[in-house]
Amino acid sequence: MNSDFSQSTNPANKAGSEASFGADATLHLAITGRFGLDVHQAFREAYRPYVGRARRCVIDLSECTGIDSAGMAQLLILRDLLGLAQAQFLLSGSNEDVTRLLGYANFDQLFTVIPR
């Protein structure tokens, strides 16, 4: 089952995500554009059907151009809702800037961060 969302106030800089749930109970979310407050409601709607079922979560940040405190808060909320340990929640493919911001916030202590 797939759930797509996309929302942006600037059409030239479209932000969004795609969610899918695998047979192995892995929730995959791919973030595109800037991950912030403008997409938080759509992000929630994308993962909501999988809360309570996911045993692993992979967030693909390879197309994420930036993240702000609202985006980081959404990652923390999702982690808490899923109840996953660091090894089961991966933030993958982040660029140098996003990786640096995640490091400043000590997200590498809460998630498995795999930069590009």
C-alpha positions as CSV (number, residue, x, y, z in Angstrom):
1,M,0.0,0.0,0.0
2,N,1.4,3.4,-1.0
3,S,0.5,6.8,0.3
4,D,1.9,9.8,-1.6
5,F,1.8,13.4,-0.5
6,S,3.1,16.6,-1.8
7,Q,2.6,20.1,-0.6
8,S,4.4,23.4,-1.2
9,T,3.9,27.1,-1.1
10,N,6.5,27.5,-3.8
11,P,5.9,25.3,-6.8
12,A,9.5,25.6,-8.0
13,N,10.7,24.1,-4.7
14,K,8.2,21.3,-4.2
15,A,8.5,19.4,-0.9
16,G,6.9,16.1,-0.1
17,S,7.2,12.5,0.6
18,E,6.2,9.0,-0.5
19,A,5.4,6.3,2.0
20,S,5.3,2.5,1.5
21,F,5.0,-0.5,3.7
22,G,6.8,-3.7,2.9
23,A,6.0,-7.3,3.6
24,D,8.8,-7.3,6.1
25,A,6.9,-4.7,8.2
26,T,9.3,-1.9,7.1
27,L,7.9,1.5,6.7
28,H,9.7,3.5,3.9
29,L,9.4,7.2,3.7
30,A,11.2,9.3,1.0
31,I,11.4,13.0,1.7
32,T,11.9,15.4,-1.1
33,G,12.6,19.1,-0.9
34,R,12.7,21.0,2.4
35,F,11.3,19.1,5.3
36,G,9.5,21.5,7.6
37,L,6.3,22.8,9.0
38,D,4.6,23.2,5.6
39,V,4.4,19.5,5.0
40,H,3.9,18.2,8.6
41,Q,0.2,17.4,8.2
42,A,0.6,15.5,5.0
43,F,3.6,13.7,6.5
44,R,1.5,12.5,9.4
45,E,-1.3,11.3,7.1
46,A,1.3,9.3,5.1
47,Y,2.6,7.3,8.0
48,R,-0.6,7.1,10.1
49,P,-1.9,3.8,8.6
50,Y,1.3,2.0,9.6
51,V,1.6,3.0,13.2
52,G,1.5,-0.1,15.3
53,R,2.5,-2.3,12.4
54,A,6.0,-1.2,11.5
55,R,8.9,-3.1,13.0
56,R,11.5,-1.0,11.1
57,C,11.5,2.5,9.5
58,V,13.7,3.8,6.8
59,I,13.6,7.5,6.0
60,D,15.2,8.3,2.6
61,L,16.7,11.8,2.8
62,S,18.6,11.6,-0.5
63,E,16.3,14.2,-2.1
64,C,15.8,16.2,1.0
65,T,17.3,19.7,0.5
66,G,17.0,20.9,4.1
67,I,15.3,20.3,7.4
68,D,14.1,22.6,10.1
69,S,13.1,22.1,13.7
70,A,9.5,21.2,12.7
71,G,10.8,18.5,10.4
72,M,13.1,17.2,13.1
73,A,10.1,17.2,15.5
74,Q,8.1,15.1,13.1
75,L,10.9,12.5,13.0
76,L,10.9,12.4,16.8
77,I,7.1,12.1,17.0
78,L,7.2,9.2,14.4
79,R,10.0,7.5,16.3
80,D,8.0,7.7,19.6
81,L,4.7,6.5,17.9
82,L,6.5,3.5,16.3
83,G,8.4,2.7,19.5
84,L,11.5,1.7,17.6
85,A,15.0,1.5,18.9
86,Q,17.9,3.4,17.2
87,A,18.9,0.3,15.1
88,Q,15.4,0.0,13.7
89,F,15.0,3.6,12.6
90,L,17.3,4.7,9.8
91,L,17.8,8.2,8.3
92,S,19.5,7.4,5.0
93,G,21.2,9.3,2.2
94,S,21.3,12.8,3.8
95,N,23.4,15.5,2.2
96,E,26.2,17.2,4.1
97,D,24.0,20.1,5.3
98,V,21.2,17.9,6.5
99,T,23.7,15.5,8.2
100,R,25.3,18.4,9.9
101,L,22.0,19.7,11.3
102,L,21.0,16.2,12.5
103,G,24.4,16.0,14.2
104,Y,24.0,19.4,16.0
105,A,20.6,18.1,17.3
106,N,22.3,14.8,18.4
107,F,19.9,12.8,16.2
108,D,22.8,10.3,15.7
109,Q,22.1,9.3,19.3
110,L,18.5,8.5,18.6
111,F,18.5,7.3,15.0
112,T,20.9,5.4,12.8
113,V,22.1,8.2,10.4
114,I,23.6,7.0,7.1
115,P,24.8,10.0,5.1
116,R,25.5,10.0,1.3
